[in-house]
């Protein structure tokens, strides 16, 4: 299992405090649907964006995967999976 697959599996089985704020008690007319955010860039750019998204209250830095190398030299990626309510 790759690091990305392992992270996705862990994200699907755990619920962060941020996700709990986004998903309230659902009734029969709502359903949850995952949205996957993928940041790709230099380690500095990805880390900076993750910190910015925490500052604006969108996602905690701990909600993102560790930086994973891509096939391009000097480039990394990080993944965040959020559950949103669909009506």
C-alpha positions in Angstrom: 0.0 0.0 0.0 1.5 3.4 -1.0 1.8 6.3 1.5 -1.0 8.1 -0.3 -3.4 5.1 -0.1 -2.5 4.6 3.5 -3.2 8.2 4.3 -6.6 8.1 2.4 -7.6 5.0 4.3 -6.7 6.6 7.7 -8.6 9.8 6.8 -11.7 7.7 5.9 -11.6 6.0 9.3 -10.9 8.9 11.5 -12.8 12.1 12.2 -11.0 15.4 13.0 -12.5 18.2 15.1 -12.6 20.3 12.0 -14.7 17.7 10.1 -17.0 17.4 13.1 -17.7 21.1 12.9 -18.6 20.9 9.2 -20.8 17.8 9.6 -23.7 18.3 11.9 -26.3 15.8 12.8 -27.5 14.5 9.5 -31.2 13.8 8.7 -32.6 11.6 6.0 -32.4 14.4 3.4 -28.7 15.0 3.7 -25.7 12.8 2.9 -22.0 13.2 3.4 -19.6 13.3 0.4 -15.8 13.4 0.5 -13.9 16.3 -1.1 -10.2 15.7 -1.6 -7.8 18.7 -1.6 -4.4 18.1 -3.2 -1.5 20.6 -2.8 1.5 20.1 -5.2 4.5 22.4 -5.2 7.8 23.1 -3.5 8.0 22.0 0.2 8.0 25.7 1.1 4.9 26.6 -1.0 2.9 23.6 0.2 3.8 24.1 3.9 3.0 27.8 3.6 -0.4 27.1 2.1 -1.2 24.6 4.8 -0.4 27.1 7.5 -2.4 29.8 5.7 -5.5 27.5 5.6 -5.1 27.0 9.3 -4.9 30.7 10.0 -8.1 31.4 8.1 -9.8 28.5 10.0 -10.3 26.1 7.1 -8.2 23.1 8.2 -5.7 22.3 11.0 -2.2 21.6 9.9 -2.6 18.1 11.5 -5.5 17.3 9.1 -3.1 17.2 6.1 -1.0 14.2 5.1 2.8 14.4 5.6 4.6 15.9 2.6 5.0 13.2 0.0 7.5 13.4 -2.8 6.2 13.4 -6.4 8.0 12.2 -9.4 9.4 15.7 -10.1 12.6 16.7 -8.3 12.0 19.2 -5.5 8.3 18.8 -5.6 6.0 17.4 -2.9 2.3 16.9 -2.3 -0.1 16.8 0.6 -3.7 15.6 0.8 -6.7 16.7 2.8 -10.0 14.8 2.7 -13.1 16.6 4.1 -16.6 15.4 4.4 -19.2 17.9 3.3 -23.0 17.8 3.6 -24.9 17.4 0.4 -28.6 18.1 0.3 
